[in-house]
Amino acid sequence: MSSPRRTARAAGVVIVEAIGIVRMSLHMLFESVPDIEVLGEASDADTALDVVSGVKGPSGVVVLLGVELGGEHDSFWLIRAIRERSPQLMILATGTDLSPDAISQALFAGADGFVHKNSSPERYIEATRRAAQGELVLEGLPRGALGGIVERIDHQRVSTSVLTPREHMVLVAAADGLTAREIARRLGVRERTVTTHLNHIYRKLGASGRIAAVTAAARMGVLTLPTSDVVATSKVVPALDVIGALSSADAGSVVSN
């Protein structure tokens, strides 16, 4: 089969996908589109950062980022890292999980949109083109899903802002499975101080105990923030504001299914 004749590039894409057959399929799909150029691909977060760092050009590049990446450097860590290091790039999260939790976590981390992997090839390509033009894209969501996404984003905003840096450190240590005494030893504080911090965290996250707090924080994306990171918000906040405005208006131009 001959390759399609290239025209002036409308968009460039970097494919970040853990599943090989899906990554290959996406590559073949975009290679068949004359005005979209595949600039690189990766199967894990660290490789993706290396690929993205080599992308040239001020605009028109979309990172198609599968939210199924696992490990210490998961998909949400990668979204934040790209947003901080390469804020000019558009990030379009992709996945099969349509739960408001997963989608809101990706958007809160800094993604510019979400496209469902079960979308038709035509809708997938069109969503990518729109993202390359700077649009907020939510493709493949069921009707009525936007309200739940906005509610969870608001919850994440509040939860992230009310946790102090020390409480965040305690929460990360608790997620590592350390006891209060071990956390105290790691942080150089008294065990009673750690217990007090944990009680404050439970109250702020609406959790009944350590497991519930860690689960809630992970779902919100709070635990994916490295302690020393400063999250770039120049693009995240406008995108979330647009979503919030759409929750009480006609979202037909953004959400399609």
Secondary structure as UniProt FT lines:
FT   STRAND          11..16
FT   HELIX           20..31
FT   TURN            34..35
FT   STRAND          36..42
FT   HELIX           45..53
FT   STRAND          61..66
FT   TURN            67..68
FT   HELIX           75..85
FT   TURN            87..88
FT   STRAND          90..95
FT   HELIX           100..109
FT   STRAND          113..116
FT   TURN            117..118
FT   HELIX           121..132
FT   TURN            133..134
FT   STRAND          137..139
FT   TURN            143..144
FT   HELIX           145..162
FT   HELIX           165..175
FT   TURN            176..177
FT   HELIX           180..187
FT   HELIX           191..205
FT   HELIX           210..220
FT   HELIX           222..224
FT   TURN            227..228
FT   TURN            234..235
FT   HELIX           236..246
FT   TURN            247..248
FT   TURN            252..254
FT   STRAND          255..256
//
